Amino acid sequence: MKIIVILLAILLQLMAVDREHGNTINKVNAATVNTLLIFTSQEGLNSGKYTFTNTPANITMDIYHLPVTYNFKSNSALNYFFVGNVGYSQIYLDGNVEQLPPDVDLNYSNHIQTYTGGIGGGIRYEIMKYLSVSGGMEIIYSRSGLTNKPGNSSVGDKLDGLFDKDYSNNLSYKIFTLLEYRPVVYDFKPYVTLGYKVFETKSEISAKEVFSFDSESSVTSLSLGVESPKLYSFDEQNITIEAYIIAHYLGGVVRKVVDFQTYRSIGAIAYYNTPEGPWWTSRFFLEANTVNSDGLNGYNFGMGFTVDF
């Protein structure tokens, strides 16, 4: 019976989700995957590292992610696009388990590995010149495994490797909308965007689970930025730079997991524009940004290209 009490305590300390009503392993896993998907950067081959400071355990998240967007050509105000992604993440949790019997002393280190792959699409509509609205949906499959490594204690010895290689299959829905205003002013390209995304993750892929929505997470983002005119040109190629700031507002389960409501991103991107080739892309880019709030610190370095067939 003591082992059961300890396991429940570990789960409660891993992620502070729905404290008033208790947790199940599936809810903890779904909340973890939702958090991972939300904090994954949006463009490029990204390598990001994030530290959460308001959580019961010390949580560090490393993310490697490659999203893809392809816009189908259109001669009208309507434009269809394809989205996809593959990714890998590592989440490290460590701390001391509280609320245990007086004779039990247990610390722990957990390593959650997650592999992801997604596919989806959407529609963009040009309301007027420079102003457009878009929306769509992406279905993301992920596979997560938790390894638990308790510290040195009689109880820790019994629990060592308990969750090792215990992988779960997850199915996530990402529904998104985006309002964009992108004018051109003296060759500068300022922009304002307002986006909203809802994430729903099911850690048991069954008909009942897939079609029930009861643990959503959401993020609302307001972006301000500007891309420069051509800074350097050679042949048909040129270099531009972009600076931006993004404010994010969290809702739903993810807010309970990380224990904060807002965070901000400040970054810059250098573009190498190649309108005349190669045939499969129109630009390459390098990106760097910082992410922070009262409860989150992190950074991201990205590199990638725009798909253009």
N, C-alpha and C positions, 0 to 999 in steps of 0.2 A: 504493500500500500504506500510505503514511503517513497518508493521509486516513482509511482504514478503522480504523487504530489509534486515531486521534484521536476518531472517532465512538464507538468502543467505550468509550474513556475518558470521554467526555461522559456516556454512558448510565450508566456505573458511578457517576459522581459525582452524577447527578441524584437517584437514590434508592438507598439502601444495602440492597437486597433480595437475599437469597440470595448473599452475597458468595463463599461457598466454591465454588459451582457455576456462577457466571456468570449473566448476565441476557439476556433478549430484550426487545425493545421492548414486546411485549404484556404481559410480566410487570411491567415498570416501570409501564406505563399502568394495568393492573389494580390494582396496589398503590396507585397515586395515587388512583384512583377509590374504592377501599375506604376510604382515609384520609379523603377528602372526605365520604363518606356517614356515617362514624362521628362526625366532628366537627361535623356539621350539627346544630343545635339541634332539639329535639323538638316544640316547640309554637309557634304563632304565625307571623306574617310577620317572619322574623328577619333581622337584619343583623349578622353577626359578623365579627370580625377576629382571626386567630390567628398567632402567630409561633413557629416551631420552632427550637430553639437547639442541639440535639444532632446535627443532620444535617450531612452533608458540605458541602452548599450552604446558603446562607441562604434559608430558606423562609418566605414570608408567604402566608396563605390568607384571602381574603375570600369570605364565603358569604351568599347571599340565598336564603331558602328558605320555602316556604309548604306546610306539611303540613295535611292534613284528616282528621279522624276523625268518623264518624257511627255512633252506637249505635242499632240497631233496637230498637223497643219490645218488651218481653217481660214476661209475667206469671209466669214460672217462674225457676228458679235459673240457667238458661242464657240467655245474651244474645249475639247475633251483632253484629259491628260491621264497618264498612268503613273502610279507610285509603287515603290517596292523597297525592301530593305533586308539586310542580313546584319547580324551583330553578335557580340559576345560581351559578357560582363562578369565581374567578380565583385562580390560584396563581402566585406569582412566585418564581423561583429565580435566584440569582446567586452567583458565586464564581470561583475559579481552578481550572482543570483540572490535576490532579497526575498523576504517573506517565506523563509524555509524554517523547518523545525530548529530549535536552539542548538542541537548537537550536529547540525549539518553545515559545512562550510564548502561552498562550491563556486569556483570561477570557471569561465568558459571562453572558448574562441570558436567562432563559427565562420565557415566559408561557403557562401552561396554562389554557385556557378550557373549562368543562364545563357542559353543559345537561342537566338531569335531569327525568324524569317517571315517576311510579310509581303502581301500583294494587295493592290486596290486601285482605285481610280476616282475621278471626279469630273466636274464640269465648271468651267470658268465663263462668266458672262460680263462683257464690257458694257457697263451702264452708260457711260459717256467717255469722251476722250480722257485718258489718264485714270479713270475710276472704274474698278472692276470688283466683282464679288465671285467667290468660288466656294465649292463645298464638295465633300466626298467621303469615302469610307475606306478603311484599310483593315484587313483581317491579318492578325499576326500570330503565328504559332511559336511557342517557346517551350523549352525544356529546362527545368531547374533542378539542381541537386544541392543538398545541404550536408556538409560534413561538420559534425560536432566534436570538439576536442576539449573536454573538461580539464581543469587544472588538477594538480596533485592532491588527491584526497581519496578516502575509501569509497565515497560515492562516485567520484570522478572516474576511478578505475572501472567501475561497473558500467558507466555510461560511455566510455571511450569508444568512438567510432560507431555509435548507435545509429546515426543517420547516414553513415557513409554509403555513397553510391545509391542513395534513395532518391531517384529522379522522378519528378512529376511532369506531366504533360499539361500545358496551358494553352488556352485559346483566348486571344484578346481582340476586342473591337476598338478601333479608333475612328470616331466620327468627327469631322472637322469642317469649319467654315472660316473664311478669311475675306475681309474687306480691305482693298488696297487702293491707295491714291499715290500715283507715281508720275508727277509732272517732269518737264525738262525746263530748267531755268539757266540760260547762258551756258549751256552744255553741262551744267551740273544736274544730277538726277536725285533730288531729295524724295523721300517717301515717308508715308505714314501707313501703318497696317494695324488692323485690329483682328485678332484671331481667337477662336474658341475651339477647344478640343475636349472630347469626352472619351474616357478610357474605361472599358469594362473587361475584367479578366476572370475567366473560369478555370479553376485548377483541376476540375474533373470534366473531361470532354464527354458529355452525354447529352441526349436530347433535352432532358429536364434542365440541366445546368446551362446549356448553350442559349436557351431561349428565356432564361430568367435574368432580370437585371435588378440587382439589389445591393451592389457594392461599388457604385461608380466612383471614379475620380475624374476631375476636370481641371483644366488650366486655361485661363484667359490671358492673352498677351497683347500688349500695346507696344509697337515698335516705332522708333524714330531713327532715321538715318539719311545718309547722302552718299552718292558715288561721284567721284571727281570726273572732270573732263580727261581727255587723253594726256597723260603726263610724259609719255615717251612713245614715239612711233618709229617703226622700221619696217620697210616693205609694206605689207598689208596688216601688220600686227601692231599692237599697242598695249600699254600698261595703264591701268587705272587703280585707284584705291577707294575703299568704302569704310566709313565709320558708322557705328550704330549703338543705340542703347535700347534695351528691351525690359519692360516691367511685366512681371508674371504674377497672377493671382491664382492660388490653389483652392480647390473645393473638393468635398467628398472625403473618401477614405484616406487619400494621400496626405491630407492635412493632419489627420490623426497620427499617421505614421511618423511624419517628420516634425510635427509640433510647431509649424509656423505657417503663415498664410501667404506671404509675398516674398519674392526674391527678384533680383535684377541681374541682367547680363550687359556687360560693356565690352565691345570688341572692335576689331578692324580686319579687313580682308584686302588682300592684294590680288588683282586679276591680271592674267595674261590672256588677252583677247586675240583669237586666231580666226577671223571671219572667213578666210580663204582656205582653211585646212588646219589639221587633218579632217577627213570627211566625217568622223564620228563625234566631233565636239566643236564648239564655238569658243570655249574659254576654259582655262585652268585657273585654280585659285589656291591661295594659302590663307588660313584664317586662325586668329588667336583671340580668345576672350577670357574674361574672368566672371565668375558667378558668385554672388554673395548675398547674405541676408542675416537677420538675427536667428541663426540656427543652421546656416549653410555657408561653406567656403569651398571654392573649387576653381578649376581652370580647364580650358579646352584648347587643343591644337588640332587643326584640321587641314586636309589637303584633298583636292578632288577636281572634278571637271563637270561641265554641263553636257549632258547627253543631247546630241543633235544629229539625227539621221535624215 
